[in-house]
């Protein structure tokens, strides 16, 4: 099992890219395996938002071990070719530590700008196009959403995790082009921590949809990470995400500095 800090990139404190960079550096120093950020353009009633790609570039330049990436980037909003260029650049800058989380995105990032693209279609078609652009081959693509003609980027390997609300089918629309799945399941109070049994069903759905048997399964672990590590590992879970339930920046800093669960084992 690997453990990662997962925080938003908006608000008075976390909308400050220098704060996020300091948290990424602290996560690496404390032994966390990953540092991941939400990716939004518009957050209702919150004008302070840090761009994820700019911020992660700074994190990559200040760290050397920790895995990093956006969870998740919308391929309908950012466009697959722009994401391919950003991901290729960040992968080279980080020395191969980027994992790219992609999803359909949320309406708040589209509707204020007059975007009318089908978010689910853009995700499923966009992942295929993204992989093609990162392959090093000349890309000719004529799809329902995107068209690309005669474009060739340098080959760069970037693992892709597909995300979305489970048990809906959206996270699995592009499973055949993915290295892992990062689902979101919501309850009355927000994100829900899946049980090992649910995690096993999720993994089965992912594989049945064309995902690799050895692919990553990345779960939200809640404020208090589950103690049944063996049960989750048996279900195929490879990563747990957490923000420690921190209610303020100093509390979050203290949680990050304390390190992942195995640090105290």
C-alpha positions, 0 to 999 in steps of 0.5 A, a space after each residue: 500500500 502507498 499513501 498520498 496527500 490529496 488536497 484542493 488548490 483553492 481558498 485563502 491558504 491552499 490557493 497560494 501556490 507557495 503553500 502547496 509547494 511547501 506541503 509537497 516538499 514536506 510530504 516528501 520529507 515525511 515519507 509520503 509516497 504521493 502528493 496530488 492536487 484537485 484541478 478546477 478553474 472555477 470554484 463557487 464563491 471562491 475566487 482564489 484558485 491556483 493553477 495545478 500544472 504551474 503549481 505541480 511544476 514547482 513541486 517537481 522542481 523542489 522534490 526528487 522522490 514523491 509521485 505527483 499529479 492532478 486528480 483529476 484533469 478534465 480532457 474536455 476543458 483543458 483539451 487533450 493536446 494541451 494536456 499532452 504537452 503539459 504532461 510531457 513537460 512535467 514528466 521530463 521535469 520530474 524525472 518520471 514521477 507524474 501520474 495523470 488523473 483524468 475525468 469528465 470534470 464538473 459543470 462549474 468549469 464549463 458552463 460559465 464559459 459557454 462550453 457545451 462539450 459532452 464531458 463523458 464523451 470528451 473523457 473517453 475519446 480524449 484518453 485515447 487521443 492523449 495516449 496517441 499524442 504521447 506515443 511519439 507516433 504521427 496522430 491522425 484522429 477523427 472523432 466525435 469530439 476532437 480532430 487532430 491531423 499530422 501532429 507528432 510529439 516526442 514519446 513520453 510515458 505517462 501513466 493515466 488514472 481514470 476517475 469518476 463517480 462510482 458505481 456509474 460507468 464513466 470511470 471505466 469508459 477509457 479503462 482500456 487506455 488506463 494504468 489505474 482507476 481513481 473513483 469517487 463515491 459520495 454520501 450525505 457528507 461528501 466522499 465515502 471510504 469504500 469497504 474492501 468488498 466494494 473495492 474488490 467490486 470496483 476492481 472487477 468492474 475496471 478489469 471487465 471494462 478493459 483495465 489492466 489486472 495489475 493496474 492501480 486502484 486509488 481510493 479516498 482513505 478519509 480523515 483516518 486512514 483505514 486500518 484493514 490494510 491487508 483487506 484492501 490490498 487483497 481487494 487490489 487497492 494500491 494507493 490511499 489518499 488523505 488530507 487527514 481531516 485537517 480544518 486549517 493550514 497548521 493542522 494540515 502541516 502537522 498531519 503531513 509532517 507526521 508521515 504516513 501510517 507505516 512511519 510509526 509501525 
